[in-house]
Amino acid sequence: MYQIQTDKANAIIEFVIDGYIRVEEMQRFVKELRAVMLSFMGREFKVKADLRTYKPASPEVTEVIREIQAFGLRNGMKRVAELVESQIVALQMNRVARESGMEKILRRFWEEADARRWLIHGDLEETSSSQ
């Protein structure tokens, strides 16, 4: 199961992926997410990904995730905050982020409020160490 919401005022796409997701469901999710990303019409946006109840995915699902991450990067994705509790999911998402190039804009959080604050305001470290 998944849910996608948009906070247009702060240019944030928020989604939750819950449980084990089959390839077909992940493809539906990605199709919806792609449309939401394109709705920003080239403007920068941020993503809050709640993966706290997500179960590790098959290689096919992982490939779909990698593709949407790369798509987001090409279409204005500026920051990604992930909420993850499972070490296995964190390792899997780290590998996928490295492969897509998203690791440069990714930060992992335990608390939703911290993730949202970072998405909206960034941090001093980010602005002083831009390369």
N, C-alpha and C positions, 0 to 999 in steps of 0.2 A: 504494500500500500504506500501511496505517496500523496503529498499535498504541496501545492505551489501557491505562494502569495507574493504580492508586490507592494512595496512601500515606495511609491513614485516620488514622494516628497524628498526622500533621502536616497533615491536611486538604488534601492536594495531589493534583490530577489531573494525571498526566503523559501526554503523547501525542507520538507521532512521526508525521509525514506525510512520506512518501518518494516522490520522483519526481513525475510528472505524474498528477494525479487527475482522472478523469472525473466528471461530475455525479452519475451513479448511485452511484459509490463514495463520493463526498463525502456524499451523502444518507444512506448506510448509516452512515458514520462519525458524522455529526451525530446520527442517531437513537441510536446507542450512547452518544455523549458526553452527550446530553441526559438519558438514563436515569441515567448516573453522576452528573451534576450534581444531579438530583432525589434521588438516594440520600442526599445530605447533609441532606435534609429541612429546608431553610430555614436551616441553619447556614452560616456563612461558609466558603468554600473558596478555594484558590489553584490556579492552572494553570501548568504548565510545558509550553510548546509548542516542540517541537524541529522546526524547519523548515529545518534546514541542508541537507537534500538535496531539499527540496520545489521543484518547478518552477512558474513563474508560471501562474496559473489563468485560465480563461475567465471572462467576465463572469458567467455562470450560477453557476459554482463560487464566485466571489467573493461573490455575493449570499447563497449558503448560509452562507458563513463569517460575513458581517455579521449574519445572523439568529441564528446560534448565539452570537455574542459578545453581542448584545443580550439574548438569553435568559439567558445566564450572569449578566449584570449584574442582571437582575431577580430572580435566584434565589440570590444570596449570593456571587457571585464578587468577591473582595477584591483580589487581585493577580494579574497575568499576567506571566510571564517568558518572553520569546521568544528562542530561539536561532536566529539567521539568519546565513547567510554571503553570500547573493546580494543585491547592491544592488537589483536589480529586485524581488525578493521583498520586501525591506524597504520599498521605496516603495509597493508594492501593499498590504502589510499596514498601513502607516501610514495610507493613505487609508481602508481598511476600518475601522480602529480609530477614526478621526475620525468616520466615518459612524455607527458603532454607539454611540459615546460611551465606548468602552473605552480611549481614549488616556490618560485620567486615571489609570488603574491599571496601565498597561503599562510595562515596562522591557525593553530589549533587551540581551542578553548574548552574549559570545563563548564563555565557558567554562561548562560545565554546573554545576560546583561553585559558582561565583559566583551563578548563577541560583537554585540550590537554597537557598543561604545567605540570599539576599535574600527568597525566598518564606517561609522559616521565621521569620526575624528582622526583616525590614524594614530600615529604616535611620534614623539620627537625623534626616536631612533630612526624611524623610516625616513624622515625628511633630512636628517643630518648625514645619513649613510647612503643616500641615493647614489647609484653608480651608473 
